[in-house]
């Protein structure tokens, strides 16, 4: 046994259940915590969401099976402010947000740290498929998970550097199938529980339902507008630009000589710009809302970046940072780089930090796609 006490975020899924079990098995004093992020009462599927009633009850059953304390923390106010409001505002601006990154960066880990300290904990743990360990100078660092199909380092670029020495990720060296097998051997009720795929605060499955409730009446994002080609010629109509994202092919109508995709959203004109696939290619991107885990890389440093979850990493070169905006030159063109999504920056498997994509650049800055 060890006198070290770890607070484990338990969502009621198999990953966080096995995380708690492995830490208990390793001799830590484990405390389980489920975060109530949103009030689902009265919604059609409130009990089935990842943080709904079923999740809380499953987490509690696992805690009882492991004989560890379990708490439910109400973070609805913080989650609404930091994640839901941001989600709605971003879609209102014609951008495509990533709420999981925002939750990790603004709500989950910071709240766990604060509450963990109040409970006398020495560290915090989650079920992310990420590895923690020493960097090249011995500093606490984060690395991609062994299971590349489940690797979740992309979602953690926004963490505060002060958190790194306190983080535990027991699943970082395991595959998903290994995690489920361990859960079965331990007799955990979550062993074969399906993964939650929906956005946790959109129980209907359609994010536009949330936008209609939270945006102001007759907000431009939900008003009709034009679909135009890259020369500005109208080729159709839409019912609200919030229903579109860069790279989207469906819902654009027909009549094109070749498949067309969303190239850009122009909220100030309520226009959705469409074009052929080659128009989606970007040779550089601009990133803001930057966060670095070990200090900013110097210009001309070669790194790897990831511009969406499950996207293959691509080599890039660090450019200049001007007024909080970093330019990254890409080694090869990338398709559908989407304003509002995250750009995580890596040195091989080591996470360096990242930011939000402000705009994608085609052949030159004159050809900028995105917010102007």
C-alpha positions in Angstrom: 0.0 0.0 0.0 1.0 3.6 -0.5 -0.1 6.7 1.3 -0.7 8.5 -2.0 -4.3 9.4 -2.6 -5.7 9.7 -6.2 -9.0 11.2 -7.3 -10.4 9.4 -10.3 -12.9 10.9 -12.7 -15.6 8.1 -13.1 -18.1 8.8 -15.9 -19.8 5.4 -15.5 -18.0 3.9 -18.6 -15.6 1.0 -18.8 -12.5 3.1 -19.3 -12.8 5.2 -16.1 -13.9 2.1 -14.2 -10.8 0.2 -15.1 -8.7 3.3 -14.3 -10.0 3.2 -10.8 -9.5 -0.5 -10.5 -5.9 -0.5 -11.7 -4.9 2.3 -9.3 -6.6 0.5 -6.5 -4.7 -2.7 -7.5 -1.4 -0.8 -7.6 -1.9 0.2 -3.9 -3.1 3.8 -4.2 -5.8 5.2 -2.0 -8.5 5.8 -4.6 -11.5 8.1 -4.5 -14.0 8.1 -7.3 -15.8 11.2 -8.6 -18.5 11.7 -11.1 -19.1 15.1 -12.5 -22.6 16.2 -13.1 -22.2 18.6 -16.0 -25.7 19.2 -17.2 -29.3 18.8 -16.1 -30.9 16.2 -18.4 -34.2 15.8 -16.5 -37.1 15.8 -18.8 -35.1 15.2 -22.0 -36.0 12.1 -24.1 -32.8 10.2 -23.3 -31.6 11.9 -20.1 -30.8 8.6 -18.3 -28.7 7.2 -21.2 -26.2 10.1 -21.6 -22.6 9.5 -20.5 -23.1 11.8 -17.5 -26.8 11.1 -16.9 -28.4 9.0 -14.3 -27.3 5.7 -15.7 -23.7 6.9 -15.7 -23.8 8.1 -12.1 -25.4 4.8 -11.0 -22.9 2.7 -12.9 -20.0 4.6 -11.5 -21.4 4.2 -8.0 -21.8 0.4 -8.5 -18.1 0.1 -9.6 -17.0 2.2 -6.6 -18.9 -0.2 -4.3 -17.4 -3.2 -6.1 -13.9 -1.7 -5.6 -14.7 -0.6 -2.0 -13.7 3.0 -2.6 -15.5 6.3 -1.7 -17.6 7.9 -4.5 -18.7 11.5 -4.8 -20.9 13.3 -7.3 -19.6 16.9 -8.1 -22.1 19.4 -9.5 -20.2 21.4 -12.1 -23.2 22.5 -14.2 -22.6 26.2 -13.8 -18.9 26.0 -14.8 -19.7 23.5 -17.6 -22.4 25.7 -19.0 -20.2 28.8 -18.9 -17.0 27.2 -20.3 -18.3 24.5 -22.7 -22.0 25.0 -23.7 -21.9 28.8 -24.1 -18.7 28.5 -26.1 -20.2 25.7 -28.3 -23.2 27.9 -29.1 -21.2 31.1 -29.7 -18.8 29.3 -32.0 -21.6 27.9 -34.2 -23.1 31.4 -34.2 -19.8 32.7 -35.7 -19.8 30.1 -38.5 -17.1 27.9 -36.8 -17.1 24.3 -35.7 -16.2 23.9 -32.0 -14.7 20.9 -30.2 -16.5 20.7 -26.8 -14.4 17.8 -25.5 -11.2 19.9 -25.7 -13.0 22.8 -24.1 -14.3 20.6 -21.3 -10.8 19.2 -20.6 -9.1 22.6 -20.8 -11.6 24.7 -18.9 -13.7 22.5 -16.6 -12.8 18.9 -15.9 -9.2 18.8 -15.0 -9.1 22.1 -13.2 -12.2 21.2 -11.1 -10.7 17.8 -10.3 -7.5 19.4 -9.1 -9.3 21.9 -6.9 -11.6 19.2 -5.3 -8.8 16.7 -5.1 -6.7 19.1 -3.1 -9.7 19.7 -0.8 -9.9 15.9 -0.3 -6.2 15.6 0.5 -5.4 13.9 -2.9 -1.9 13.8 -4.3 -3.0 13.3 -7.9 -5.9 13.0 -10.3 -6.6 10.3 -12.9 -8.9 9.8 -15.9 -9.6 7.1 -18.4 -7.9 8.8 -21.3 -5.8 6.7 -23.6 -2.7 8.9 -23.1 0.7 8.1 -21.5 2.4 10.3 -18.9 6.1 10.2 -18.2 9.3 12.2 -18.2 10.3 14.4 -21.2 13.8 14.9 -22.6 14.9 17.0 -19.6 13.0 14.8 -17.0 10.0 17.1 -17.0 6.4 15.7 -16.6 5.0 15.2 -20.2 2.1 13.7 -22.1 2.5 11.2 -24.9 0.2 9.5 -27.4 -1.5 6.3 -26.2 -0.3 2.9 -27.3 -3.7 2.1 -28.9 -3.6 4.6 -31.9 -7.2 3.9 -32.7 -8.1 5.2 -29.2 -5.3 7.7 -28.6 -6.7 10.8 -27.0 -3.7 13.1 -26.6 -5.3 15.4 -29.2 -8.0 16.4 -26.6 -5.5 17.5 -23.9 -3.4 20.3 -25.6 -5.2 22.9 -23.5 -4.2 21.6 -20.0 -2.4 23.8 -17.6 1.3 22.9 -17.4 1.0 22.9 -13.5 -1.3 19.8 -13.8 1.2 17.6 -15.6 3.1 16.2 -12.5 -0.2 15.3 -10.9 -1.8 13.3 -13.7 -2.2 9.6 -13.9 -3.4 7.7 -17.1 -3.3 4.0 -16.3 -4.8 3.1 -19.7 -2.1 4.8 -21.8 -0.2 1.5 -22.4 -3.3 -0.6 -23.0 -5.6 -1.3 -26.0 -9.4 -1.0 -25.8 -9.8 -4.8 -26.0 -7.3 -5.3 -23.1 -9.3 -2.8 -21.0 -12.6 -4.6 -21.6 -11.0 -7.9 -20.8 -9.6 -6.6 -17.5 -13.0 -5.2 -16.7 -14.6 -8.6 -17.3 -12.0 -10.4 -15.1 -12.6 -7.8 -12.3 -16.4 -8.4 -12.6 -17.2 -4.7 -13.3 -20.7 -3.9 -14.5 -19.4 -1.6 -17.1 -17.2 -4.3 -18.9 -19.4 -4.5 -22.0 -21.1 -1.1 -21.8 -21.2 0.5 -25.2 -19.3 3.7 -25.8 -21.2 7.0 -25.8 -21.0 8.6 -29.2 -23.2 11.7 -28.7 -22.3 15.1 -27.5 -23.1 14.8 -23.8 -25.2 18.0 -23.5 -27.1 17.2 -26.8 -29.2 14.2 -25.8 -31.4 14.5 -28.9 -28.3 13.9 -31.1 -28.9 17.0 -33.1 -26.9 20.0 -32.0 -29.2 22.4 -33.9 -31.9 21.7 -31.3 -29.6 23.2 -28.7 -28.7 26.1 -30.9 -32.4 26.9 -31.5 -33.0 27.0 -27.7 -30.0 29.1 -26.8 -29.4 31.5 -29.7 -31.3 34.7 -29.8 -34.5 34.6 -31.9 -33.8 35.0 -35.6 -30.1 34.7 -35.1 -28.3 34.8 -38.5 -26.9 31.3 -38.0 -30.4 29.8 -38.2 -31.7 32.1 -40.9 -32.0 31.2 -44.6 -29.1 32.3 -46.8 -27.3 31.6 -50.1 -25.1 28.7 -51.1 -22.5 30.2 -53.6 -19.7 28.8 -55.6 -16.1 30.2 -55.3 -16.9 32.9 -57.8 -19.8 34.1 -55.7 -22.5 32.8 -58.0 -25.6 31.5 -56.2 -26.1 27.8 -56.6 -28.7 27.1 -53.9 -30.3 28.1 -50.6 -29.8 26.9 -47.0 -31.8 27.1 -43.8 -29.0 28.3 -41.6 -25.2 28.2 -41.9 -25.0 26.6 -38.4 -26.0 23.4 -40.1 -22.7 23.3 -42.2 -19.1 22.7 -41.6 -16.0 22.8 -43.8 -15.6 19.6 -45.8 -19.3 18.7 -45.6 -20.7 17.2 -48.8 -24.3 16.4 -47.8 -27.2 18.9 -48.0 -25.7 21.0 -50.8 -28.1 20.1 -53.5 -27.3 18.7 -56.9 -26.5 19.9 -60.4 -22.8 20.0 -60.1 -20.5 18.4 -62.7 -18.4 16.9 -59.9 -18.9 16.4 -56.2 -18.9 19.7 -54.2 -18.0 20.4 -50.6 -18.3 23.2 -48.1 -15.1 25.3 -48.5 -16.0 28.3 -46.3 -18.7 29.8 -44.1 -19.2 33.5 -44.3 -21.4 34.4 -41.3 -21.4 38.2 -42.1 -23.2 37.4 -45.4 -25.0 34.2 -44.3 -23.3 32.5 -47.2 -22.0 28.9 -47.5 -19.3 28.6 -50.1 -18.9 25.4 -52.0 -16.4 24.0 -54.4 -14.6 20.9 -55.8 -12.5 18.7 -53.5 -9.2 20.3 -54.5 -10.4 23.6 -53.1 -10.4 22.0 -49.7 -6.6 21.7 -49.7 -4.6 24.0 -47.4 -0.8 24.6 -47.4 -0.7 26.5 -44.1 -2.9 27.3 -41.2 -3.3 30.0 -38.6 -3.9 29.0 -35.0 -4.9 31.2 -32.0 -5.9 30.6 -28.3 -2.5 29.0 -28.0 -1.4 26.9 -25.0 2.0 25.4 -24.6 2.8 22.6 -22.0 6.6 23.3 -22.1 6.9 26.8 -23.5 6.4 27.8 -27.2 8.5 26.1 -29.8 10.9 28.5 -31.6 10.3 29.4 -35.2 11.4 27.0 -37.9 11.1 24.0 -35.5 9.8 21.0 -37.3 6.8 19.4 -35.5 3.8 17.2 -36.3 0.3 18.5 -36.0 -3.1 16.9 -35.8 -6.1 19.0 -37.0 -8.9 16.7 -36.0 -9.5 13.6 -33.9 -8.4 10.4 -35.7 -6.6 12.4 -38.4 -3.2 11.2 -39.3 -0.4 13.6 -38.0 1.3 15.7 -40.7 4.7 17.4 -40.6 4.7 21.1 -40.2 7.1 24.0 -39.5 6.6 26.5 -36.8 6.2 30.0 -38.2 6.0 33.4 -36.5 3.5 34.3 -33.9 1.9 37.6 -34.5 -0.5 39.1 -32.0 -1.3 35.7 -30.6 -1.7 34.0 -33.9 0.7 31.2 -34.9 1.3 30.3 -38.6 2.1 26.7 -39.3 3.5 25.7 -42.8 2.4 22.2 -43.8 4.7 19.7 -45.4 1.9 18.5 -47.6 -1.6 19.9 -48.3 -4.4 19.0 -45.9 -8.1 18.8 -46.7 -10.9 20.3 -44.7 -8.9 22.2 -42.1 -11.8 23.6 -40.1 -12.0 26.9 -38.2 -12.9 26.3 -34.6 -11.5 22.9 -34.4 -8.3 22.1 -32.5 -4.7 21.9 -33.8 -2.6 19.7 -31.5 1.2 20.0 -31.9 3.5 17.1 -31.2 7.2 16.3 -31.2 7.0 12.7 -32.3 4.6 11.2 -29.7 5.1 14.0 -27.1 2.4 16.5 -26.8 3.7 20.1 -27.0 0.4 22.0 -26.9 -1.8 23.5 -29.5 -4.6 26.0 -30.2 -7.8 26.6 -32.1 -7.7 26.8 -35.9 -8.4 30.4 -36.9 -8.2 30.0 -40.7 -6.8 27.7 -43.4 -4.6 29.2 -46.1 -4.4 27.9 -49.6 -1.6 28.9 -51.9 -0.9 32.3 -50.3 -2.4 34.5 -47.6 -4.5 36.2 -50.3 -6.3 32.9 -50.7 -7.2 32.7 -47.0 -10.3 30.6 -46.1 -12.1 31.2 -42.9 -12.8 34.2 -40.7 -11.5 37.5 -41.9 
